Amino acid sequence: MLLTAVRPQKVCLCPFFPVHPLKVSTCLYIIQHPAEESRVLRTVPLLTACLPGDKCKVLIGRRFGEDRYPELAAVCRNSNTLILYPGAEAANLEEVALIFPSPSTIIIIDGTWSQAKDIFYKNSLFRLPKQVQLKTSISSQYVIRTQPTNTCLSTLECAAIALAIMEKNDGIQETILRPLQALCSFQLQHGAQIHHSKEHLLKNGLYDKPMPKNKRKLKRMELLVNNVKI
């Protein structure tokens, strides 16, 4: 497997992937910010290794116009397409899944929260599909990367939960999470530290970086401390 060929054998992730790609009817479109492509410990390659190539498509970029991405534009206009992005207008995916037709397509934006926000709001195509979000209180198992809040999840975790809901099969979530759990375990065994969320660090007085001078960023950090949803 190309993904793990560069890892030493003792920390190889191959045993933790499904023997065969998972059979799913739902198709994922991962919209990846270019900055994610250069990160060493990414979750999207783990996700794509678990699914058939025609069920998990990755598009890299910041701007997605209809002329350059006609296939994506058609997907966004399809009534069977959802976009997973939290917000006041987003419906609960579990409720939508009860009445949504199958097979369906889910678009997920891969990047930091600020990068994902920029992609979502500056690409009109992504406001065409029905907007959904995950209603979950679980904490991320991607403990080797700092999350903004205690309930923020990695792209792989969002995809795993979303697929389990749409396919009505909890085993899918367990299978997709397995290589992520192994990756984090290997990294921690070899010197990596557990990364608590920024929310956790701020609330417990453990945030050791200079506070931002930008008033908007400072306001966001104050909201995290006061447990206000942002």
Disulfide bonds with the S-S distance in Angstrom:
none
